[in-house]
Amino acid sequence: MCWIKLYTLFFYVIIFAICALMFEVYVEFYNHDNTPIRHEDTPIVLWWTPFGSHDDYRKCGSVSCFFTQNRSYVNNRNLKVILYYGSNVDVADLPIPRLNNVKWGLLHEESPRNNLMFVHEDALKLFNYSATFSRYSDVPLTTVDLPGINELSGTTYFLPTKKKNLLMKEKKLAPVLYIQSNCDTMNDRDLYILELIKYIPVDSYGSCINNRQLPDNLKENYVDQLNKKEFMEFVAQYKFTLAFENAVCDDYITEKLWRPLIVGSVPIYYGSPSFKDWLPRNNSAIAVNDFENPKELAEYLLACLEDDEKYEDHLKHKLLKNKINNKRLLDSLIIRPNDLFSIFGYYVSKFECYVCEKSQLNDLSTVTKKHYNCSKPMHIWQNKSDSGYKKNFWLDMWEQEACTAKLLFHAISNSQSINMQKFDIEKMEMYESKKCFDIKN
């Protein structure tokens, strides 16, 4: 009988040991609110707007963080940072009340038209960290649309000037290319193009201004082919390409500038006031703002058509041995790892690691206007005597979103929940009484 008692005692000891081990595993992988974590002290970074990494443990420098899109972590004691993708931020869907010990981060590489609220400092200062197109951002995305140094200086698509001259005659190409299907822009760029066409031929494709049809191999869904070989070769035939951004912001530069630079078609650029800081060489593009009006610009372009040497002065990043001499541009590209699967994904991951490391510090940083500095919507050019003169409705939207920003900052600062019906009524009342316009914007 004694051995039976010993066996029973041994059995219970084993059961107790197993239970104790399971409890340790539970403590290791779960915290007080039953959300899984690898270690009870692992900092958590939550994407509130689904984006970036999901349920991913990653080491960032000397720190490891858990990155997730699972909102059940919002009450987790280890939550350190909530990240937002700017275009998807919804005023009606924010974690209010905001916890004092949880930082907010904003990733927004898009133009203001995707979310006009962020052109106003009241909205920006809700965030502690930023990844935007601005060089002053914590993780700058200025060159996110530029593949790399080799593409910029390479000659894969480049055609010599004599070949372009020949193509203009054989294919009856205009010297200037314009291709755009987004006709609702903050700067009414099409009005400028229509005036320019009066003084120099422009082959205009797309749906906004259309005077020529795309080749058969590009007609169907050309927007989905913008980075493909056939489209790049098509653009490379043209001496000049009109590259007009849909917003004017410091360092907001898109593929509209990079694509013609890559293929060797001289960009005629309107957009970022600071874009020359990022050119491969000083004269690699022609700035619309350097000319008083479309007629003056056309006269300069016509002069370049008459003088190959004058034209090629804009192509030295293709023609010279030391092609790129812009240190700022080179530095921004050299730090990237080679053979990235996704350039944008690289920057998202970099931002995640930035906030992960910062979350361990007593950091009091706040996002400012410098991180997303945009000018008010305005027409690039318009003759006010024309019967077609119209007010830019984007300006009304801009000013209304100043009210959105003020109301949102007040609500979050005071831990007030947002009733959208009441919020929208109050916003329009403030707008109509001009109580929220920022004259500095």
N, C-alpha and C positions, 0 to 999 in steps of 0.2 A: 504493500500500500504506500510505503514511503516513496518509492520511485514514481508512483502516479502523481503524488503531491509535488515532487520536484519537477516532473514533466509539465504539470499544470502551471507551476510558478514560472518555469522557463518560457512557456507559451505566452503568458501575460507580459513577461519582460520583453519578449520579441515584439509583441503587439504595441507595447508602450514605446519602444524604440522607433518602430515604424511611424507611429503617430507623431512623435517628436520630430522625426526627420521631415515628415510632410508639413508640419507647422513651420519649420525653418525655411522650407522651400516656399511656402505661402508668404512668409515675411519678406523673403528675398525678392519675390516677383510681384507682390501686390502691396499696395499701400492702403491707407485707411478707408479710401472710398472705392475699393475693389477694381481699380484700373491697373492693368498689367504694366510693370516697369521692371527693368533688369536689376536695378539696385535702388534701395529706398531713397538714396540721395541724388539720383540721376536727374539733372535739369531737363525740363520738358519744354520744347518749342512747338507751339500749336499753330498750324495754318488755319485761320478762321474761315477764309475763303479758300476752298479746296484748290491746292496748288502745291508745287514743290514735293518734298519727300513725304512718304507716308509710312508710319510704323517702322522707322529706320533708326538704328543706333549708329552713331558715327563719331569718330574721334576728330576733334578740331583743335589742333595744337596740343596743349596739355590737358584739354577738357574733353569729356565725352558727353553727348547730349542725345536725347530721344526726340526725333522729329515725327510729327503725326498730323493728320487731318481730322482725327477723331475728337469731336467736341465734348465727349464725356470727360475729357481731361481738364475742362475749364475750371473745375473746382479742386483739382489736384494740388496738394500742397507743394509739389515740386515744379509747378508751372512757372516759368520764368519770363517767357516772351510769347506774345501772340503776333503772328504775321498776317499781313493782308496784301492781296494782289489788287492794285488800285482800280482797275477797270471793273472789278467785281464787287467792290465795296457797296453795301446796301445800308442806307441810314436806318432802315426799319429792322435791320438784322445785325445788331452789335451787342457784345457782351457787357451789358449795363446792369448793375453798377460795375465800374471798372475797379479792379483790385489795385491798391496802391503799390504793391510790390511786383506787379507784372508790367513789363515794358511792352510797347507796341512798335512793330516795324512795318514799313511800307515799301513794297516793290512795285514800281510803276514806270515802265519804259515807254509807254504809249503817250500820244499827244493829248492835250487837254480835252479835246472833243470827246474822249472816252469817259471822262469824269471831270467835269468842269469845277467841281468842288475843290480840287486840289491845287488850283491856281491861287487860292486864297490862304493866307497864313493862319487864319483861325482853324482851318482843317489840318494843315501841315503840322502845327505845333501840338496836335494830339499824339504825334508819333515821336519815338525816341531814336529810331534808326531808319535809314533810307537806302534804297538801291534804285536810283533813277538815272536818266540820261545826263544829269549834271555832273561836271567834274568835281563839284563840291560835295556830292553825295558820299555816303560812307562806303558804298561799293558802286563806283560809276559804271554806267551801262552805255556810255557814249559810243563805243565802237562795236556794240553787240551785233550790228547788222553787217559788219565788215569781216569777211572770211579770214583774211590774214595778209601778211606782207607779200608773200609770193604772188598771190592773186592780184594785188594792187600794182606791183611792178612788172609782173609777167606779161608775156606777149601771146598768150594762147589765142585770144580773140582779136588782137590788135592788127589793124590794117594800115599800111603806109599811106601817107597823104596822097600820093599819086594814084594809088588804087581807089581811094575814096573819090577823087576827082573823076576818075573813069566811070565809077559806078553811078555818080550823079548824072552823067550823060547817058550811059547805057540803060539804066533802069528809071531814068527821069526822077531821081530822088531829089527832094528838097534838101537844102543844107542843114535844116533843123528838124529834129524829131520831137514830137509831143505825143505821149500816150497816157491817157488817164480816163478812168471810168467812175471815179468818185467826184461827182459834180457839186455836191453840197459841202463847200469848204468855208472855213472861217475867214479866209482872205480873198475869196472870189477870184482865184487865180485865172479862171477862164476869161474874165473881162480883159485882163492884161494880155493874154495870148491872142484874143481876137483883135486887139489893137496892134500887136506886134506883126500879125499876119498881113497887115496893110502895107508893111514896108520890107518884108523879107519872106520868101516862101517857107512854109512850115508844113511838114507832113504830119497830120494829126489823126491818130487812131483812137480807139476807145469810144465810149458813148457820150462824152461831154462835148467835144468839138470833133466832128468827124468829117474829114475831107478825103480820106483814103482808107482802103480796106487792107487788113492784115493778110499776109500770105496764107494759103490754105492750111499749112501745117501749124499755124498759130491761131487760127480763127476761133476754134472751140476752146473755151475756158482758158484764155491766154493768161488770166490772173494766176492760175495754178502752174504756169510754166515760166514765171518770171526769172527763176534761177537756173533754168535748163539751158543746155548747150545751144539749142536752136534759137531761143530768144536772145541770148547773149550775142550770138553771131548776127542776128538781125539788127540789134542796136549798134553793133560795131561798125556797120556800114555808114552810119551818119557822122558827119563832122561835129555836130553839136546836138546836145540833148537838153531839153528844158526839164529842169529838176526843181519842182516847186513843192515844198512841204505844205501840209495842210494846217500848220500852226507855227508861230514864231516864239521859240523858247531858246534860252541859252543852252548850247550844246545838244539840242534836239536835232539829231542828224540820222536820216534813215537810208535805206538802200537806194532811194532816189538820187542821192549824191554818189554813193559808193559804186553802183552798177556802171554808170558811164565812165567813171574813173578806172574801173577794172578792165573794161573793154577798149578804152582808148577813144571814147567820144567825149569831147569837152563839155562838161556840165555848165549850163547856164542856171545859176542857183539862186533860189529865194527861200529863206527859212531862218535857220539859226543865225543870229547876229555874230556869233563867235565861230562860225564854221571855218574861217580861214586858219584858225589855230590848229585845225585837224587835217589840213590838206597835206598830201605827200610833199608838195613844194609850193612856194608862195603863189605861183601863177597857174596852178593846176585846174582852176575853175574860174568862171566869169561870174561876178556878183551882180545881180539885178540892181541892187541898191547903189551901185557905183555909177548908175546912169539916171539922168533926170526923168526920163520917160521911155516908153517902148521905141520911139523913133530913134533916139540916141543910141540905144542898145543895138537896134538893127543896123545902124550906120557902122558901128564898130564891127559887128559880125560880117558885114559886107566887105569891110576893109581886110579882115582876116581871110576871106575867100579869095581876094585878089593877091594875097601875099602869103605863100606857103610858109615862109620863115616866121612870119608873125603868128600864123596859126599854130605852128609847131612849138612856139614858145610856151604853149599851154600843155604840151605833151612830154615835158622833160622827164617826168616820172616813168615814162616808157622808153625814151630815147637815149638818155644819158647812162653812163656806167654806174655812177653813184646816184641811183634813181630817187631814193627817198631821203631827204635831209631834215625832216621834221622830227626832232627828238621826242617831243610830247607824244606824237603818234606812234613812233617806234617803241617807246617805253610801254605804252598801253597794250601793244600787241605782243611784245617779247615775253611778257610775264605769263602769257597763256601757255598751257601744256600743248605739245604737238599732237596732231591727229585727234582733235576733240570730236566725239560723236555729235555733240550738240554744244554750240557756243553759248546759246542762251541757258542751257542746262548747267553749264559750267558756272555762269554768273549767279544763277539761283542757288547752287550749292555753296558758292563762295559767300553769298549773303547769309545763308543759313549758318555757316561756320562763324561768320563775323558776329552774329547776334549770340550764338552759343558761347563764344569766348567772353563777350561783353557782359553776358548775364551773370558772370562770376564776380564782376566788379561793382563797386558802388558808383555806378555811372549815372550822371545827371544830364546827359546830352538830350537835345531836342531838335527835331527837324525844323529848318527855317526856310524862308523864301528862296535862299540861294540854292536849295536842293531841288527846286522845281520852279524856275523863274521864267514866266511866260508873259508876253505882251498882250494887251487887249486886242480882240479881233478888229481888224480894219482892212479895207480894200487896198490891195497893192496899188492899184491905179484905177481912177474913174473920173471921167469928165462930167462934172456935176450939171453941166448944161444939157447933157443928153437926156432925152425923154425917158430912157430906161434906168435913170439913176434911182437907186433904192437904198434904204437903210439896211445895215447888216444886222439881221435878227440874232446872230450869234452874240452880239453885244448885250442884248436883253437877257439872253441865257446866262452870260458871264456874270451880269450884275445880280440876277436872281440867285445864282449859286454862291454869291458872297453872303447872302442871307442864310442859305443853307449852312454854310460853314460857321457862321456866328451862332445860330441856333443850336447846331450840333455840339459846338465847343461848350456852350452854356449847359446843355443837358448832361453831357458826360462829366463835366467838372462838378456838377451838383448831384450826380448820381440819380438823374431823373429819367424814368422810362419814357419812351417816345411813342406817342399816339400820332400816327402818320396823318390822319385827317386834320387833327388840330395843328400839327407841325406845318402842313402845307398851307393852311389858312393863314397862320401867323407869318410864314415866310412871304406870302404874297402881300400881306398888309405892310410888312417892313419894306419890301421892294417898292411898293407904290408910294410910300412915304419917304423913300430915299434914306432909310436909317442904317443901311449896311454897305454902302458903296465905299470901297477902298480907293481913294484917289491916287495912291501910289502904284496901283496895278496897271 
